[in-house]
């Protein structure tokens, strides 16, 4: 038998989220209870996907849950328009039959604009990626040209056999640049160019223009924010109400979950942990400051340190793989990067006191070669009196951004993630 949840559906505190009669994933109901409820809801939906229309008694047998628990879960799914009820008969008795609503078959098209690649994926409500397409990207291309590429990629994805018959709820557009959540645009670069984005992107109504061309609602989000949303739902931040996420790739970014909500701030720039500076005489950063964390642990910098050992064609993913397998030079570079991360962010961790400080991006594939020195350093420097959390590696890898952007598109119309 599975876990039994006998309590009635809880009322969400966040009235704007649209879940007044049901259970909001982000409601402060306790990490373990929320995760158990979410798991059981997904059991019921999965059973309906495989078995079609079922009675509540049949659902109880298939899932291993009690009939009382199934009744509560079905009530939540009905309120969220994910299933519908009808009258039927089983063994000569009148019963309530449960089947997936058409909305439960909806997909979101998650589009990620990275520094070197544009990727589009069809993602369902449970975060499963059905199909994915990508195109190489030339950084700092004009906005109009890139929008045309986005439209073509979305149209191509919508024509795929497994996607075309299903309803599309919208598009989640994740960009590897700061997003102003007030104007919902890419903000100006405060006197300098933003990395990888042409100034023609600044201030443009991306969601409105793209949405008009494709006929779907578009939701805009920073790629690191998207990755944290995915980790909070399916990965290393499950059950956390406060989490700090550091994305270690070509650039260095971050995101924050505070009180169970994604903290997006005002005019953009929130969570840009790569631009925290600890050395005023350090290397000049693209942001105009000196000694930013990105100048120390960004992909190009780390690769430059090992070029003499492994050649100029080494990738960050390969560096991480070599460090994980014990290559002495790569282990040393990753260990040094860990010390820079601790020095740059120990105060941030001490002040915010997150339940988890999560390391993601390509460098996180180094595994314990990165995790262990960061964990030891944070326990030493992040003020043990203030911080009793832990450091963890992200769990979703390269799928995190797409899955998080899809989740944001599914749920953002309810303002679940706004402060």
N, C-alpha and C positions, 0 to 999 in steps of 0.2 A: 504494500500500500504506500502511496505517496504522502507527502505532508498534508495535513488537514488545516484549512483556514475556516473557522466557523464564525468569525466576526462579520458583522454587516459591512457593506461597502462604506468606506470612509469619505467624509466630505472634505474636499480640498480647500485649504485656506486661501489659495490664490484664485480669487473670483474671476480674474481676467482669463484664466486658462481654459475656461469652457468645460471644466470637469466637476461642476458643483455637485452633481449627483453621483459621481463615480470616483475613481481613484486616479489621481494625477501621478505620473511617474516621478515627478520632482517634489511631490508633497512631503513634508517632514514627518513621515510615519515611522521612521526608524529604518536604518539601512538593511538589516537582516529581514525584517518583515516585508519591506518594499520589494526586495530581491526575490523573496519566496513567492509573493503575490505575482510578480512579473513572470517568474518561471512557470507558475501554474496556469496563468493566462495563455502563455505560449504553448503549453501542453494541450490545452483545449483547442486552440486554433489549429495546431498541427494535426490533431486527431480529426478535425473537420475537413482539413485539406485532403487527408488520406482516405477518410471514410465517407465523405459526402454528408448528407443529411442524417443526423443521429438524434435519438432521444437523450434526455439528460441521464437516464439510467445507463444507456449504452456508453455515453461519454464517461461516466464514472468507472465502468468496467475497463474501458480502453486506457484511460489515464491513470487508473489506480487511486483516484481521489474519491473522497466520500461524496454521496449525492448532495448533501448539504453544501459542501464546498463548491461543487459544480454549479449548483443553483446560484450561489453568490457570484461566482465568476461569470456565468452566463448573463446575469443581470448587468454586470459592469460592461461586458462586451456589447450588449444591446444598447446601453446608454451611449457607448462610444461609436455606435453605428458600424460595428464590425461583424455582428451576426444578427439574424432575424429569426423570429419564432413563428411557428405555424401549428395548427392543430392536426394531429394524425392519430393513427392507431398502431399499436404493437400488441400482438397476442390477444387481440380482441378488446384491448383497453384503450381509452382515449388518453393520449400523452401530448406533451409539448415537444415538437421537433425543432431542432436547432440546425441552421445552415449558415454558411458564410454569406454575409452581405456583399454586394458588388464592390462596396468601398474597401472591403478586406482584400480584394484582388488588385487594388490600386498599386501603381509603381510610381516612384520618383526618379527622374533622370538627374543624377549627381554629376556635375561637370566641375573638374578641377583644372585651374589654370596655374601650372607650376612654372618654374623658371625656364625649363627646357622642353616641357611636354604639356599638351592639353589632353585630358582624359575625360571620357563620358561613360557612365555606368548606369544600367537600369537596376534599381534597388527596391526590394519590397519592404513592407512595414516592419518585418522582423530583422531587417538589416542584411538579408542575403543578396549578394550581387549576382544577377542572372546573366548578364553579358556586359562586356566592356569594349570600348573602342578608343584609340588614341591617335594623336597627330604630333609630330615634332613641332616645337615652337621656337620662333626667333625672338629672344627677349627684346623689349622696347620697340615692338612693332606698333604701328598706329592702331588706335582703338577700332576704327571702322573696319580695317582689314581683319583684326582678331574677332570682331563680332560676326563677320561673315563666316569665318572658320567655325565659330561656335554654332551658328545656325546649321551649317552643313553637317557637322558632327552629330548634332541633336536629331536632325532629320534622318540621317543614316541609322542612328540607333533606334528610332521609332519604327523603322521599316523592318527590323529584325523579326523573324518569325515568332520568337518567344515573347516579344514586347508588343507588337502591333495589335493583337487582339485585346490587350488589357488596358483599362483606363489609366491615364497618366494624371496624377494629382498635381504635378508641377515640376519645377526645376530647382535644385539646390546648387548654386554657383559659388564655389570656394576659390578664393584668390590668394596667392602667396604674397599678400601686401595688406597693410592696415586698412580697415574698413571703418568709416564713420557711421555708427549705428543710428545717429539722429537723422542725417540726410540720406543715408543708405547709398553712399557713393565712396569712391576712392578719394581721400582728401589730398589736397595739394601737399607737396613735399617740404613745406616750410623753408622755401628758398633753395632747395636742392632737389635733384631728381630722385625719385624712389627707385630702388633696385628692380630691374627687370620690367618696369612699366613706363611706357612712353607718356609724356605729360598730357597727351590727348585723352587719356583715361580720366584725368582729374576732374571731379565734379560732375561727370556725365551720368545721366539717368540710365545706368546700365540695365537695371531690372525692367524699367518701363519700355525701353527700346527693344531689348531682346524679347521680352514677353509679347510685345505687339507683333513681332516677326514670326514667332513660333506658335502664338495662340495659347500660351500656358502661363500661369503665374510663376514668377522667378523670385527666389529668395537669395540674398547675397550674404556671404559669411567669410570671415578669414579662415584660411586653411587650418591653422593651429586650433582655433575655436572649434572647428568641425571635428578635428581629431579628438579633442577632449570630450566633446559630446558623445562620440562613439565609445570612447573608453569608459565613460560614466555609465553607459547603458549596457555595454557588452564586454568590457575589458577590465583594465587594471584599476579603474576608479569605481567599479561597481560598489554600491552601498555607501559611497562617500558623499558627504554634504559639502566638504571643503577639500579641494584638490588643486595642486599646482602642476602644470604640464610644461615641460621643456622639450622643444622639437629641435633635434640636432641633425641638420642636413647641410646642403650647400650654404644656406643661411641658418640663423638661429632665431627661433621664435618661441612664443609661449602663450599660455592661456590660463585662466583662473575660474574655478568653480567655487563660489562662496555662498554658504547657506543653501546649497542645493540648486543654485541658479548660476548660469553662465554670466560672468561679469564682463560686460562689453564697454562700459565707461561712456564718456561723452564723445568728443570729436576724434575718435580713433586713437591708435597707438597703445591702447591698453593691452597688457600682456606681452609687450615687446621686450622680453627678458634678454634678448640678444644685445640690446643696446643699454644695458646697465653697465656703468663704467667703474672700474676700480683702479685705473692708472691714468692720471691726467697727462702723463708724458708718453703714453703708449702709442701704438700705431694709429694712424688716422683712419676713421671709419667712414663708410659711405654716408652715414647720418650727419657727419660734420664734427662729431665728438672724437675724443681719443680714448684708447684703451677699452673699447666696448668688448663685451664677452664674445661677440661674433668675430672680432679680429683675432681672437685667441683660439676659439674652438670651432669656427666655421669650416666647412669642408675644404675649400681651397688652401687655407692655412695648414690644416693637418696634413693634407696630401703633399704640400711642399716640403714638410719635414722628412718624409720618407721617400721622396722621389729618387734620392741617390741610392736607396736600397732596392726599390721595387719598380723604378721607371716612371716616366711622366704619364703613362696611360693608366695608372692605378686609379680605381674609383673608390669613393668613400665606402660603398658597400663591401668592396673587396678588402679594404683596410680593416673594417670591422670584423669581417670573417677571419682574416689572418690573426687579429688580436684574440678572437675567441678561441682559435686553435693553438695559441701559445707562441706565435712569432715574436721573438724578443723585441725587435724594433717597434713593431706595431703595438705590442703591449705597453711599451714605455710611452709612446705617443698618446695612447688612450688614457693611461694613468696620469700623465701630465695634464691632459684635457680635464680629467676628473677633478684635479686640484684647482684648476682655473674655474670650473663650475662651482665648486664649493666656495672659493674666495669671492666669486661674483654674486652668489645668490644666498649665502648663509643668512645674511640679515633679512632678506625677503622671506625666507622660510621661517625664521624666528618670529617675525612680525605677524605673518599670516597664520602660522601654526596649522598648516593643512594636515589632514589625516594621511594623505599620501603626496609625495613629490615624485612625479612620474617622468621618466626619461623615454622619449620617443624619437622617431626619425631614423635615418639610416645608421647613425653611429650607435644606436641602442642595440643593434644586432651584434655588437661586441660582447653582449651578455655580461657575465660576472667580471670581465676585465674592466668594464665601466661601472657596473652597479656597485661592486664591493668598495672601491676607493671613494666613490661619492657617498655611499652609506656611512662609511667610517668617518669621513670628513664632516658630514652634516651632523652626526651624533656628537662630534667634538666641538663644532663651531656654532651650531644653530641654537645655542642656549637650551640645555636639557630641561631647565625649569619651565621654559615656554613651550617647547616642541617635543611631543611624545609620539609623533607620527613615524612614518617609515618612507624609505625610497624604494620605488618599484620600477621595473621595466614595463613599457607599454606592451600590450598583448596582441594588438590587431594588425601590426605591421603596416604594409602598404595599402591595406583596405580601409584604414581608419578615417581618412579624410572623406572618401566617397560615402562611407556609411554614416558619418556624422553630418555631412551636408544633406543627405537624404532625410535623416531624422529631423534636422532643422526645418526642411521644407515641409515635411509632414505635419509638424507641430507648431511652427512659428506663427501661423495665423491665429493661434490661441494665445500668443504672447507669453508662453511658458518661460522663455529664456530671457525676458526683458526685466530690467530693474527700473 
